[in-house]
Amino acid sequence: MFRPLSHRSFGYIEATISVTILSGAVLAALKMMGSYVGGVEIGAETQIARELAAELMSEIMTQPFEDAGVSGTIGRESGELVRADFDDVDDYNGWKETIMADINGNTHPVASQHQLGVRVIVEWVRPDTLTTTPTFTQKTAKKIRVMVLNRDKKIRFQLLGYRLLHDGSDGGS
């Protein structure tokens, strides 16, 4: 017997279409949730990288501008092989650690967990513009760049600092 359209039941085709639409909506929601969770993880790693960079920058900024009697050069002097030996700002130039450690060489637990390394660059800059100028003769300002790198060696966070030589009295002791 033939039923009129108004009394027709929900058919297989309609059910299949409904399930397909619902599956698409659930899949899109799961994809968004996965992006959110990944974003939270990246955000947390960036915050940790920021704190590690600030910690190292603080250590560097407590150092004298340069060693007494040694001026005009950037880099470590002889005998300064490990970070605990660094005694002025530019000794940190070129310093790299695959997994960031403290000044005594102990691996930083948070850096280890997130596999965060560090790289430091110290350069001469013009004191009036703070622009990098290796040939500038007035060597009274240094730019310190601390970069925290993720496991793929990409910069997760970068922190810049500047040190100025104050009236020639900021040399090491």
Buried (B, 14 or more C-beta within 10 A) or exposed (E): EEEEEEEEEEEEEEEEEEEEEEEEEEEEEEEEEEEEEEEEEEEEBBEBBBBBBBBBBEBBEEBBBBBEEEEEEBEBBEEBEEBEEBBBBBBBBEBEBBBBBBEEEEBBEEBEEBBBBBBBBBBBBBBEEEEEBEEBEEBBBBBBBBBBBBEEEEEBBBBEBEBEBEEEEBBBE
